[in-house]
Amino acid sequence: MTMLTSLFTPSPLLTTATSTSSSAATSQQPPSAAQSANVRFPAPRPLTTTLAAAAAAGILLLSPAAPLHAEAEFKTYYGTAASAANYGGYGGNASKKDAAEYVYDVPEGWKERLVSKVEKGTNGTDSEFFNPRKRSEREYLTFLSGFRKLAPVGAVLDNLALSDVGLQDQISSADDVTSAERKGEDGQVYYEYEVAGAGAHSLISVTCARNKLYAHFVTAPNPEWGRDEAVLRRLHQSFKTVDFSGQD
């Protein structure tokens, strides 16, 4: 008897629904919106759908935001520092690799400016690249023959400025000029200068090898410097003299 009673005893959920229906029939009033909401249960969602949604939400929360700018790509420039008499223009870097005396990185997309024989013979400019979006954001190298070793660090910068009017103006109006000395992995000594001017910023690296003085310049107007500082510093640090024959 006890078992029969338990089988026909309504569950709490059915009791609640029955009690609500009874009350509604007695009062003969339609159920309110709140009452209707209490007895409407959403259909259960499949477990696989729930897990997929949770996983997707987790991926969105944990995934880092996409960078605003992709990391710049670079190529290596091989410079020969040939004299004006042997200067034959630029026909691509591949043919120069075996005869290269120096290298530096160049951002992909930068353009090479062809240096004339006259310019090469007068101020020693050997190579130059520029950002096509802003031509005054550039990288170039000059060299002079007849130098066995570096002069004192201050004298070198002053002498470079004598043949570069733009550098003269930048130094004269500079808010700050700093200098340092570093050694490459092969023991080569480099003087490094940073000139923070009123309108532009320059990084300069100077060294002597093969009886030549090499000066590598990276310069940009201040707005471009603020935007591209990390890339410009990489260009500056990439410069070095090389000798693939094993003799420097």
N, C-alpha and C positions, 0 to 999 in steps of 0.2 A: 504493500500500500504506500509505504514511504517512497519507493522508487517511482510509482505511478504519479504521485503528487509532484515529485521533482521534475518529471518529464513535462508536465503541463503547467508548471509555474512559469510565468512570463519572465524573461530576462529584464534587467534594469533598463536597458535601452528601449525594449518594447513597452515596458511599463510607463516610461516617460512619454513615449509617443501616444499611447492609449490615453493616459491621463490628460494630455494636452487636447486630444480630440474630444474627450468627454466634456472638458471644461468649455470648449468652443461650442459644442452642441447645446449645452445647458444655457449658455448666455445668448445663443443664436446670433453671435456677432462674428464677422469675418476676422481672421487672424491679422494682427498688425504686421508691418514690414519687419519689425524686430523679431517677432515670433516666427515668421516665415524663415528668416535668416537662421534662426536657431536650429531649425530642423532640416536645413539644406546642407548637405556635406559634399565637398568637391570630390569628383571621381578620382580615385587613387591613380597616380602616375606610375608608369612602369619603372622598375628599379634601374634598368639600363639607361633610360632617358634621364633620370635624376642624376645618376653618376656621371653621365656625359656632360650635363650642364654644369655640375660642380667642377669637373676637370677643366672645362673651357674657362670658367670663371677664374680658377686658380692660375691657368696659363696667362690670362690677361693681366692678373694682378702681379705675377712674378716676372713677366717678361720686361726687360728694360726698354725704355723709350728709344725709338730709332734716332741715330745721331742727325743733327741738322746738316752736317756736311760730311761727306765721305772723306776718309783719309786720303791725302794727296798721294799720287804715284810719282816716282822719280826715274830718271835715266841718268847714266853716267856720261859725262863729257870728257873726252880725251884731248888734251891740248898739247901741241908740239912746240910752241914758243919758237917758231921759225923766224929767221930774220926777214926783213922786208924784201931783200934781194931774192930770197927763196920762197917768197910768199906766193901761193898759187890759188888762193880762195878756198872756200869750204865745199868739199864734195861729199860730206858724210863722215861720221865718226869712225866707222869700221876700219877704214884704211889708215887711220891715224893711231890706232891702238898700239901697234908695235913700236912706233916712234914717239909715244907720249912721254912728256916730261912732267905733266901734272894732271890731276883729275879733280872734278867736283860734280856734285849732283845738280840736276836741273829738273824742275817740276814738269810733268807732262802737260802739254798745252802751251808752255812758254815758247816764244819765237826767238830764233837766232838772228841777230843783226850782223850783216856782213861788214867786216872791218876793211876799210880801204888800205892800199899799200902806203899811201901818204900818211894816214892816221897811225898806222902801225910803225912807220919809220920815225914819226915825230914824238909821240907820247908812249909808244910801246904797247898799245892796246892789242891784245892777242885774240881775245874772244869776248863775246857779250850775248846775253840772253835777256829778254824782257817779258813782262806779263802783258799780253795783248789788251787786257782790260784797263791797264794803267801803265803806259810805257815807261814812266819814271820809276816804277818798281822793277829793279833790274839787278843783274849779277854779271860781273865782268872781271877780267884779269889783265893786268899789265905786267910787263917784265922789262928789265934793263940789264944789259950785259956789262961785265967788268967788275962784278962784286964778289969777293971771296968770302966775306962774312958780314954779319949784321952790325951796323953802328949802334950806339946806345938807343934804347927804346924811344926816347923823346925825339931824338934827331931824325929817326926814320920817318915818323909821321910828318914832321915839318918838311922834309925833303919831298915826300910824296905830294904834299899840298902845293908845292911850287909849280908842279906841272899839271895840276888839276884845279881849275878855278872854282868849280862847284864844291870841291872838298875844302878849299880855302874859306869860302863863304860859310860853309856849314860849321867849320871849326871856330871861326871868329864869332859866330852867333850861338854857339853851343851852350846848352844849359849844363852839360856834363860831358867830360871826356875821360874815359878810363883805359888803362893799358894793363896787359898781363903777358906772361911768358909761359909757353907750354912746350912739352916735348912729345913728338909722335912716337908710335910704337917702335920705329927704327932709330930713335934717338934724335931725329931732325928737330931743330929748334924753330919755333914759330912765335912771332910777336902778334898779339891780338889786341885790337883797339875797338872801342865802342863809342860812337859819337852821337849823342842825343841832341840834335839841333832844334831850333825853333820850328822848322817846317818839315824836317826829314830826320830819319834815323839811319845810321850806317854801321855796319860791322866789317872790319878790315883784318885780314890775316896776311902777314908778310914773312917770307923766309928766303934764305940763300941756298943755292945748290948749282953745281956745274958752272960756277963763276957767273951766275945770274941772280938777280933779285926778282922774286915773284911777289906780286901784291894782288890779293883776291878781295874784291869788294862786293858787298851785298847792301843795297840801299833802297829805301822806300819812303814816300811821303808819310807823315805821321798817321793819317787815317788808315792807310794800307798796312802800316807797321802794327797798329792796334789790332787789325783783323788777322794778319798773317804772321805774327811774330814767331810762332812755333815753327812754321815752315822755313822762314827766313833764317832762323838760328840753325836749323838743320843744314841749309845750304852753306852757311859759314863754316860749320864744323866738318863738312865733308871735304873741304879743300885739302889736298896734300900733294907733295911732289913724289914722283915715282921714277923708278928705273928698272924696267923689266929685265935688263941684262944683269942685274945684281950689283951694278956700280952706280953710286950716286955722286 
